[in-house]
Amino acid sequence: MMAEIGEEGDDSAVYQCLFSFPSQAARRLFLHLVRNNELTNHEVEGEEQFVVPDQSVIDDAQPLGQVLPPDIAETAARHATMVLFTLEGEDESSQVN
């Protein structure tokens, strides 16, 4: 997971996190988890929260710790780790069936 500073908000910076996935199944599961969680499902009607960024955005992305404030980077890394383990567990269980 990488990040970049996005457009400036009204009173604070906006950060964009970039995710990559080992498979389309893992990507679909991640989107399902986020969209079905009341704490993370913040889509504005008619506006997709997750989009494929331009190559220039990907090229400019940096590790979380170099972009986000330390406390936010730590929290984001913890969440990313939990999601990764969830995705790996789901991917393994789908291969068993």
Backbone as JSON, one array per atom type, in Angstrom:
{
  "sequence": "MMAEIGEEGDDSAVYQCLFSFPSQAARRLFLHLVRNNELTNHEVEGEEQFVVPDQSVIDDAQPLGQVLPPDIAETAARHATMVLFTLEGEDESSQVN",
  "N": [[0.85, -1.16, 0.0], [0.59, 2.15, -0.87], [0.88, 5.78, -0.7], [-0.29, 9.15, -1.29], [-0.35, 12.73, -1.14], [-3.39, 14.2, -1.65], [-5.78, 16.42, -3.16], [-6.11, 19.61, -1.58], [-8.14, 19.95, 1.28], [-10.9, 21.64, 2.92], [-9.96, 22.38, 5.51], [-7.79, 20.79, 5.98], [-5.21, 18.51, 4.82], [-5.79, 16.13, 2.22], [-5.51, 12.71, 1.91], [-4.5, 10.13, -0.3], [-4.73, 6.71, -0.6], [-3.08, 4.06, -2.15], [-3.73, 0.88, -3.34], [-2.64, -2.43, -4.06], [-3.26, -5.67, -5.42], [-2.95, -9.25, -5.14], [-4.56, -10.75, -6.75], [-7.56, -10.75, -8.8], [-9.69, -11.75, -7.39], [-8.96, -11.23, -4.72], [-9.0, -8.45, -4.8], [-11.74, -7.99, -5.32], [-12.84, -9.06, -2.96], [-11.73, -7.34, -1.03], [-12.96, -4.87, -1.77], [-15.61, -5.62, -1.3], [-15.54, -6.03, 1.51], [-14.96, -3.42, 2.42], [-17.11, -1.89, 1.39], [-19.24, -2.99, 2.73], [-19.0, -2.35, 5.36], [-19.93, -0.32, 7.96], [-18.28, 1.67, 8.97], [-16.44, 2.23, 6.99], [-17.74, 2.59, 4.59], [-18.23, 5.12, 2.77], [-19.17, 6.24, 0.43], [-20.12, 8.76, -1.84], [-23.18, 9.43, -3.32], [-23.31, 8.43, -6.66], [-20.62, 8.79, -7.01], [-17.65, 7.14, -7.33], [-15.68, 5.64, -4.89], [-13.37, 4.18, -5.08], [-10.98, 4.08, -7.5], [-9.08, 3.36, -10.45], [-5.94, 4.65, -10.52], [-4.19, 7.14, -12.53], [-1.17, 6.39, -14.35], [0.86, 8.22, -13.7], [0.18, 9.04, -11.13], [0.53, 6.67, -9.73], [3.28, 6.35, -10.12], [4.22, 8.53, -8.63], [3.55, 7.9, -6.05], [4.32, 7.17, -2.61], [5.85, 5.37, 0.15], [3.71, 4.74, 2.99], [4.62, 5.85, 5.47], [6.18, 7.99, 4.67], [4.45, 9.86, 3.76], [2.03, 10.14, 5.23], [1.04, 11.52, 8.44], [2.75, 10.34, 11.39], [1.04, 8.98, 13.37], [-1.28, 8.44, 11.93], [-0.23, 6.95, 9.79], [0.64, 4.69, 11.16], [-1.79, 3.62, 12.12], [-3.09, 3.17, 9.66], [-1.36, 1.27, 8.54], [-1.71, -0.85, 10.35], [-4.42, -1.48, 9.88], [-4.26, -2.17, 7.17], [-2.67, -4.45, 7.35], [-4.36, -6.19, 8.77], [-6.42, -6.45, 6.87], [-4.98, -7.62, 4.78], [-4.3, -10.14, 5.9], [-6.88, -11.14, 6.17], [-7.68, -11.25, 3.5], [-5.78, -13.06, 2.49], [-6.47, -15.35, 3.95], [-9.1, -15.79, 3.05], [-8.57, -16.2, 0.34], [-7.06, -18.56, 0.44], [-8.95, -20.3, 1.57], [-10.83, -20.37, -0.45], [-9.46, -21.72, -2.4], [-9.28, -24.23, -1.38], [-11.83, -25.29, -1.55]],
  "CA": [[0.0, 0.0, 0.0], [1.33, 3.39, -1.0], [0.01, 6.93, -0.47], [0.12, 10.46, -1.78], [-1.21, 13.81, -0.69], [-4.33, 14.57, -2.69], [-6.19, 17.81, -3.19], [-6.31, 20.22, -0.27], [-9.51, 20.06, 1.75], [-11.24, 22.93, 3.52], [-9.11, 22.72, 6.65], [-6.71, 19.82, 6.16], [-4.78, 17.79, 3.63], [-6.51, 14.92, 1.89], [-4.54, 11.69, 1.52], [-5.0, 9.05, -1.14], [-3.99, 5.47, -0.43], [-3.1, 3.21, -3.33], [-3.66, -0.53, -3.0], [-2.48, -3.4, -5.14], [-3.76, -6.96, -4.96], [-2.33, -10.38, -5.83], [-5.51, -11.36, -7.69], [-8.85, -10.06, -8.92], [-10.54, -12.23, -6.3], [-8.58, -10.48, -3.53], [-9.5, -7.09, -5.0], [-13.19, -8.02, -5.14], [-13.12, -9.28, -1.55], [-11.41, -6.08, -0.35], [-14.04, -3.92, -2.05], [-16.79, -6.1, -0.6], [-15.37, -5.75, 2.93], [-15.05, -1.97, 2.66], [-18.45, -1.39, 1.07], [-20.23, -3.56, 3.65], [-18.64, -1.96, 6.71], [-20.5, 1.0, 8.18], [-17.23, 2.64, 9.26], [-15.63, 2.53, 5.8], [-18.57, 2.8, 3.41], [-18.53, 6.55, 2.74], [-19.33, 6.69, -0.95], [-21.09, 9.78, -2.15], [-24.0, 8.91, -4.4], [-22.85, 8.75, -8.0], [-19.17, 9.0, -7.03], [-16.93, 5.94, -6.94], [-14.62, 5.91, -3.92], [-12.18, 3.46, -5.51], [-10.75, 4.18, -8.93], [-7.73, 3.03, -10.89], [-5.26, 5.92, -10.74], [-3.32, 7.29, -13.7], [0.19, 5.9, -14.12], [1.66, 9.27, -13.06], [-0.14, 9.0, -9.69], [1.2, 5.48, -9.22], [4.71, 6.64, -10.11], [4.51, 9.53, -7.6], [3.18, 7.4, -4.72], [5.42, 6.89, -1.71], [5.44, 4.55, 1.3], [2.81, 5.44, 3.92], [5.36, 6.6, 6.48], [6.77, 9.2, 4.1], [3.38, 10.77, 3.33], [1.05, 10.35, 6.29], [1.57, 11.77, 9.79], [3.1, 9.06, 12.01], [-0.06, 8.27, 14.02], [-2.18, 7.96, 10.88], [0.48, 5.9, 9.07], [0.63, 3.49, 12.0], [-3.16, 3.08, 12.09], [-3.34, 2.65, 8.31], [-0.57, 0.04, 8.38], [-2.38, -1.91, 11.13], [-5.62, -1.88, 9.15], [-3.84, -2.85, 5.94], [-2.19, -5.78, 7.74], [-5.54, -7.01, 9.06], [-7.09, -6.75, 5.6], [-4.13, -8.56, 4.06], [-4.49, -11.47, 6.47], [-8.24, -11.57, 5.83], [-7.68, -11.6, 2.08], [-5.02, -14.3, 2.31], [-7.27, -16.44, 4.5], [-10.22, -16.03, 2.13], [-8.02, -16.74, -0.9], [-6.69, -19.95, 0.71], [-10.14, -21.13, 1.77], [-11.52, -20.55, -1.74], [-8.7, -22.7, -3.17], [-9.51, -25.55, -0.8], [-13.13, -25.79, -1.99]],
  "C": [[0.9, 1.23, 0.0], [0.36, 4.55, -0.78], [0.58, 8.15, -1.15], [-0.81, 11.49, -1.19], [-2.08, 14.21, -1.86], [-4.62, 16.05, -2.66], [-6.39, 18.32, -1.78], [-7.79, 20.3, 0.06], [-9.75, 21.44, 2.34], [-10.27, 23.32, 4.63], [-7.97, 21.73, 6.88], [-6.36, 19.16, 4.84], [-5.63, 16.54, 3.44], [-5.47, 13.91, 1.39], [-5.23, 10.64, 0.67], [-4.11, 7.84, -0.9], [-4.16, 4.62, -1.68], [-2.87, 1.77, -2.89], [-3.34, -1.34, -4.25], [-2.83, -4.77, -4.56], [-3.12, -8.08, -5.77], [-3.25, -11.04, -6.85], [-6.77, -10.51, -7.76], [-9.79, -10.49, -7.8], [-10.23, -11.47, -5.0], [-9.08, -9.04, -3.62], [-11.01, -7.03, -4.76], [-13.56, -8.19, -3.66], [-12.84, -8.01, -0.74], [-12.53, -5.06, -0.54], [-15.32, -4.32, -1.34], [-16.71, -5.78, 0.9], [-15.55, -4.27, 3.23], [-16.48, -1.47, 2.45], [-19.51, -1.9, 2.03], [-19.9, -3.27, 5.11], [-19.12, -0.54, 6.93], [-19.45, 2.07, 8.47], [-16.44, 3.06, 8.02], [-16.45, 2.8, 4.55], [-19.04, 4.26, 3.39], [-18.7, 7.07, 1.32], [-20.41, 7.75, -1.05], [-21.88, 9.27, -3.35], [-23.49, 9.38, -5.75], [-21.35, 8.95, -8.11], [-18.48, 7.75, -6.51], [-15.77, 6.31, -6.03], [-13.29, 5.27, -4.36], [-12.07, 3.52, -7.02], [-9.32, 3.74, -9.23], [-7.03, 4.34, -11.22], [-4.47, 5.93, -12.05], [-1.92, 6.79, -13.35], [1.05, 6.94, -13.41], [1.41, 9.3, -11.55], [0.56, 7.81, -9.05], [2.7, 5.73, -9.1], [5.11, 7.59, -8.99], [4.22, 9.04, -6.18], [4.43, 7.03, -3.93], [4.93, 5.99, -0.58], [4.63, 5.39, 2.3], [3.55, 6.35, 4.9], [6.01, 7.87, 5.97], [5.72, 10.24, 3.72], [2.46, 11.14, 4.49], [1.73, 10.75, 7.6], [1.77, 10.44, 10.5], [1.93, 8.31, 12.64], [-1.04, 7.71, 13.0], [-1.53, 6.83, 10.09], [0.46, 4.6, 9.85], [-0.75, 2.82, 11.98], [-3.46, 2.47, 10.73], [-2.58, 1.35, 8.07], [-1.2, -1.12, 9.14], [-3.62, -2.41, 10.39], [-5.26, -2.64, 7.88], [-3.37, -4.27, 6.24], [-3.37, -6.7, 8.05], [-6.28, -7.4, 7.78], [-6.29, -7.78, 4.81], [-4.31, -9.98, 4.58], [-5.88, -12.01, 6.17], [-8.29, -12.03, 4.38], [-6.93, -12.9, 1.83], [-5.81, -15.5, 2.81], [-8.43, -16.8, 3.59], [-9.72, -16.67, 0.84], [-7.66, -18.21, -0.72], [-7.92, -20.82, 0.87], [-10.89, -21.34, 0.46], [-10.78, -21.57, -2.61], [-8.95, -24.11, -2.67], [-10.8, -26.14, -1.34], [-13.07, -26.21, -3.41]]
}
